């Protein structure tokens, strides 16, 4: 009987270890949990004008507005955000020119809010691509629109983005991942954050 | 029931594992990052302000010195690289003075005669040794697999593949077998007067001297095929690339060489034997009328271009994607630096004097001639030259002193950080630019011996002989101490020697009448050390009065 108990304990422990391992390998980290992106380039730009927390916050806020906070998109006379339209699209299987027009508008809006950021990152696309790759590896994301987008050649992002984003589901997924990435990147740059706090406290 | 138990255990295990996993991840990733709670709070506050329409100024316009130091030291890992040497040697490979070549060794001894010679000549050393025994560039500069390259690769791999095809471990060894070639061509003038067994002979070359880096066609093809070079030369024609490389890798000049005077006396002369002795004096008249005829013009004391590692890093971090002009300026600075490094290398190995580097030389000279009969004979010469010491600019590799690098790079004191940046800037330049110093150079003495079998017919004279030339190791004295910070031994030229075969054939009129002589001469080295194997071809036009 004692032996049986010991065997059960051992099996329980083994299952626990196995489960831990499986989780480690397979599960992506939830996006509300911040991670530090480990990348040499990020360490270098931390605290420099290339990595301004203020700019990052501005972009994150603008993305969140488009995604969930504000109803910036018009569809058949009603106002929606991206998340709402993605759900509606799934529920009602929306297709046709009206939803495509709204999608085009959403993409254009995203282009407008990210333009200044992309302009700043111009010439450094490959570097940014490897930071996104490191981020995806650390978050255990094996394939995503953001990863694909980061691989596009410089100057072609918007054209490629239009081709990749065919519906509101993919746009929502992309914006959620981008927002998550930007938050992690900002949180991974403590020097920039400190400088931001100092500047805003004045 | 049993299944339920197992299921519950599995569920418990997953919950437990998940909690451990999250804790571990948080612990692993929380190091040196923004506090997530504070982060969310600040983001929320920012959002609220934005909703209220409050515009705030973006922070950080300038990179602090302390941050720059930390980026260079901690992230780039610049310190181990700066503790390596780029150069293994800093000596200027020597050459044998034209006046010492056996092709030009004839002295006139016929009584009461005045002669003028003009020798159009060509001399080439296909592979001038960089060191005592190596003719490859990798014996002079670290180009192969060694610590410097490894450090560079280590840094680049941190950012790989962002830097594209830039792989120094593959590019630099392509140049490892580059060789130094030397060519001399011009006219060697000589005039000689004899009077009552006294001879005064004056010789002076006027010539073109070129030293260039040389690669075989196969080696060039390999370099052209390397992705980095292909990328670098994209859009440029072969001619443009060649012209650019010629300007930076070829040093040439045209001018006068050293003036050589033989003052001789013939104390013994018989039908079959003659002995002539005296002194030879070499005056440092070498002077270039024009430099950079085909290649570039190089000066050993060229100023280091305005480049600063920290300014470059700052430009990248502050101006990248923001200020196009600043970025262009930075890339131009990098390009200029690369060419300046090449120029410094070329100046060091290819910039040589047309003579004895301004050293006056003198010493005894002895010639003996034995004629077995009217046709066969033996002619031998022996000379020793002492070269007087003189001031020369020379390059020196700085000694790496590890203690110097032991600094507080983590200091947030901006004054200390500025000092650290200045130190890193200085060390980066010292790595690629050896120091140039005026020093007293004592060249080693020169001993020359040659012996030739002569064959004389009416109107024809021929000779075939052996020549041995040796020069001792030079010495260097610093004019201004301290010399301890330099690797002096790496700047010294070792002792040199050459074993040569030489010969001549010429139409000849015996005696000293108004005659014209024409002939062909030459020499070729079959064994050497430090100065390489050269050959000389010359025509001889001689007028006797």
HADDOCK unambig.tbl for C-alpha pairs under 7 A between the chains (distance, minus, plus):
assign (segid A and resid 12 and name CA) (segid B and resid 9 and name CA) 6.95 0.50 0.50
assign (segid A and resid 15 and name CA) (segid B and resid 10 and name CA) 6.87 0.50 0.50
assign (segid A and resid 15 and name CA) (segid B and resid 13 and name CA) 6.71 0.50 0.50
assign (segid A and resid 16 and name CA) (segid B and resid 13 and name CA) 4.63 0.50 0.50
assign (segid A and resid 16 and name CA) (segid B and resid 14 and name CA) 6.72 0.50 0.50
assign (segid A and resid 16 and name CA) (segid B and resid 17 and name CA) 6.28 0.50 0.50
assign (segid A and resid 19 and name CA) (segid B and resid 13 and name CA) 6.72 0.50 0.50
assign (segid A and resid 19 and name CA) (segid B and resid 14 and name CA) 5.74 0.50 0.50
assign (segid A and resid 19 and name CA) (segid B and resid 17 and name CA) 6.29 0.50 0.50
assign (segid A and resid 20 and name CA) (segid B and resid 17 and name CA) 4.68 0.50 0.50
assign (segid A and resid 20 and name CA) (segid B and resid 18 and name CA) 6.78 0.50 0.50
assign (segid A and resid 20 and name CA) (segid B and resid 21 and name CA) 6.80 0.50 0.50
assign (segid A and resid 24 and name CA) (segid B and resid 21 and name CA) 6.89 0.50 0.50
assign (segid A and resid 34 and name CA) (segid B and resid 36 and name CA) 6.23 0.50 0.50
assign (segid A and resid 35 and name CA) (segid B and resid 29 and name CA) 5.53 0.50 0.50
assign (segid A and resid 35 and name CA) (segid B and resid 30 and name CA) 6.95 0.50 0.50
assign (segid A and resid 36 and name CA) (segid B and resid 29 and name CA) 5.11 0.50 0.50
assign (segid A and resid 36 and name CA) (segid B and resid 30 and name CA) 6.56 0.50 0.50
assign (segid A and resid 36 and name CA) (segid B and resid 33 and name CA) 6.12 0.50 0.50
assign (segid A and resid 40 and name CA) (segid B and resid 75 and name CA) 5.94 0.50 0.50
assign (segid A and resid 40 and name CA) (segid B and resid 158 and name CA) 6.46 0.50 0.50
assign (segid A and resid 40 and name CA) (segid B and resid 159 and name CA) 6.83 0.50 0.50
assign (segid A and resid 41 and name CA) (segid B and resid 159 and name CA) 6.88 0.50 0.50
assign (segid A and resid 43 and name CA) (segid B and resid 75 and name CA) 6.54 0.50 0.50
assign (segid A and resid 44 and name CA) (segid B and resid 71 and name CA) 5.09 0.50 0.50
assign (segid A and resid 44 and name CA) (segid B and resid 75 and name CA) 6.42 0.50 0.50
assign (segid A and resid 45 and name CA) (segid B and resid 317 and name CA) 6.66 0.50 0.50
assign (segid A and resid 47 and name CA) (segid B and resid 63 and name CA) 6.81 0.50 0.50
assign (segid A and resid 47 and name CA) (segid B and resid 67 and name CA) 6.97 0.50 0.50
assign (segid A and resid 48 and name CA) (segid B and resid 60 and name CA) 6.28 0.50 0.50
assign (segid A and resid 48 and name CA) (segid B and resid 62 and name CA) 6.82 0.50 0.50
assign (segid A and resid 48 and name CA) (segid B and resid 63 and name CA) 5.20 0.50 0.50
assign (segid A and resid 48 and name CA) (segid B and resid 317 and name CA) 6.09 0.50 0.50
assign (segid A and resid 48 and name CA) (segid B and resid 318 and name CA) 6.66 0.50 0.50
assign (segid A and resid 49 and name CA) (segid B and resid 60 and name CA) 5.36 0.50 0.50
assign (segid A and resid 49 and name CA) (segid B and resid 61 and name CA) 5.34 0.50 0.50
assign (segid A and resid 49 and name CA) (segid B and resid 62 and name CA) 6.66 0.50 0.50
assign (segid A and resid 49 and name CA) (segid B and resid 317 and name CA) 6.61 0.50 0.50
assign (segid A and resid 49 and name CA) (segid B and resid 318 and name CA) 5.46 0.50 0.50
assign (segid A and resid 50 and name CA) (segid B and resid 317 and name CA) 6.11 0.50 0.50
assign (segid A and resid 50 and name CA) (segid B and resid 318 and name CA) 6.64 0.50 0.50
assign (segid A and resid 52 and name CA) (segid B and resid 58 and name CA) 6.86 0.50 0.50
assign (segid A and resid 52 and name CA) (segid B and resid 59 and name CA) 6.26 0.50 0.50
assign (segid A and resid 52 and name CA) (segid B and resid 60 and name CA) 6.59 0.50 0.50
assign (segid A and resid 54 and name CA) (segid B and resid 58 and name CA) 5.27 0.50 0.50
assign (segid A and resid 54 and name CA) (segid B and resid 59 and name CA) 6.54 0.50 0.50
assign (segid A and resid 55 and name CA) (segid B and resid 58 and name CA) 6.59 0.50 0.50
assign (segid A and resid 57 and name CA) (segid B and resid 43 and name CA) 6.38 0.50 0.50
assign (segid A and resid 61 and name CA) (segid B and resid 47 and name CA) 6.40 0.50 0.50
assign (segid A and resid 119 and name CA) (segid B and resid 321 and name CA) 6.65 0.50 0.50
assign (segid A and resid 120 and name CA) (segid B and resid 321 and name CA) 4.74 0.50 0.50
assign (segid A and resid 120 and name CA) (segid B and resid 322 and name CA) 6.00 0.50 0.50
assign (segid A and resid 121 and name CA) (segid B and resid 321 and name CA) 6.03 0.50 0.50
assign (segid A and resid 122 and name CA) (segid B and resid 321 and name CA) 5.49 0.50 0.50
assign (segid A and resid 123 and name CA) (segid B and resid 321 and name CA) 6.66 0.50 0.50
assign (segid A and resid 126 and name CA) (segid B and resid 162 and name CA) 5.49 0.50 0.50
assign (segid A and resid 127 and name CA) (segid B and resid 162 and name CA) 5.40 0.50 0.50
assign (segid A and resid 187 and name CA) (segid B and resid 33 and name CA) 5.87 0.50 0.50
assign (segid A and resid 187 and name CA) (segid B and resid 34 and name CA) 4.88 0.50 0.50
assign (segid A and resid 187 and name CA) (segid B and resid 39 and name CA) 6.88 0.50 0.50
assign (segid A and resid 188 and name CA) (segid B and resid 33 and name CA) 4.98 0.50 0.50
assign (segid A and resid 188 and name CA) (segid B and resid 34 and name CA) 6.44 0.50 0.50
assign (segid A and resid 189 and name CA) (segid B and resid 33 and name CA) 6.42 0.50 0.50
assign (segid A and resid 190 and name CA) (segid B and resid 32 and name CA) 6.95 0.50 0.50
assign (segid A and resid 190 and name CA) (segid B and resid 33 and name CA) 5.38 0.50 0.50
assign (segid A and resid 190 and name CA) (segid B and resid 34 and name CA) 5.20 0.50 0.50
assign (segid A and resid 195 and name CA) (segid B and resid 59 and name CA) 6.52 0.50 0.50
assign (segid A and resid 195 and name CA) (segid B and resid 60 and name CA) 6.55 0.50 0.50
assign (segid A and resid 196 and name CA) (segid B and resid 59 and name CA) 5.41 0.50 0.50
assign (segid A and resid 199 and name CA) (segid B and resid 59 and name CA) 5.92 0.50 0.50
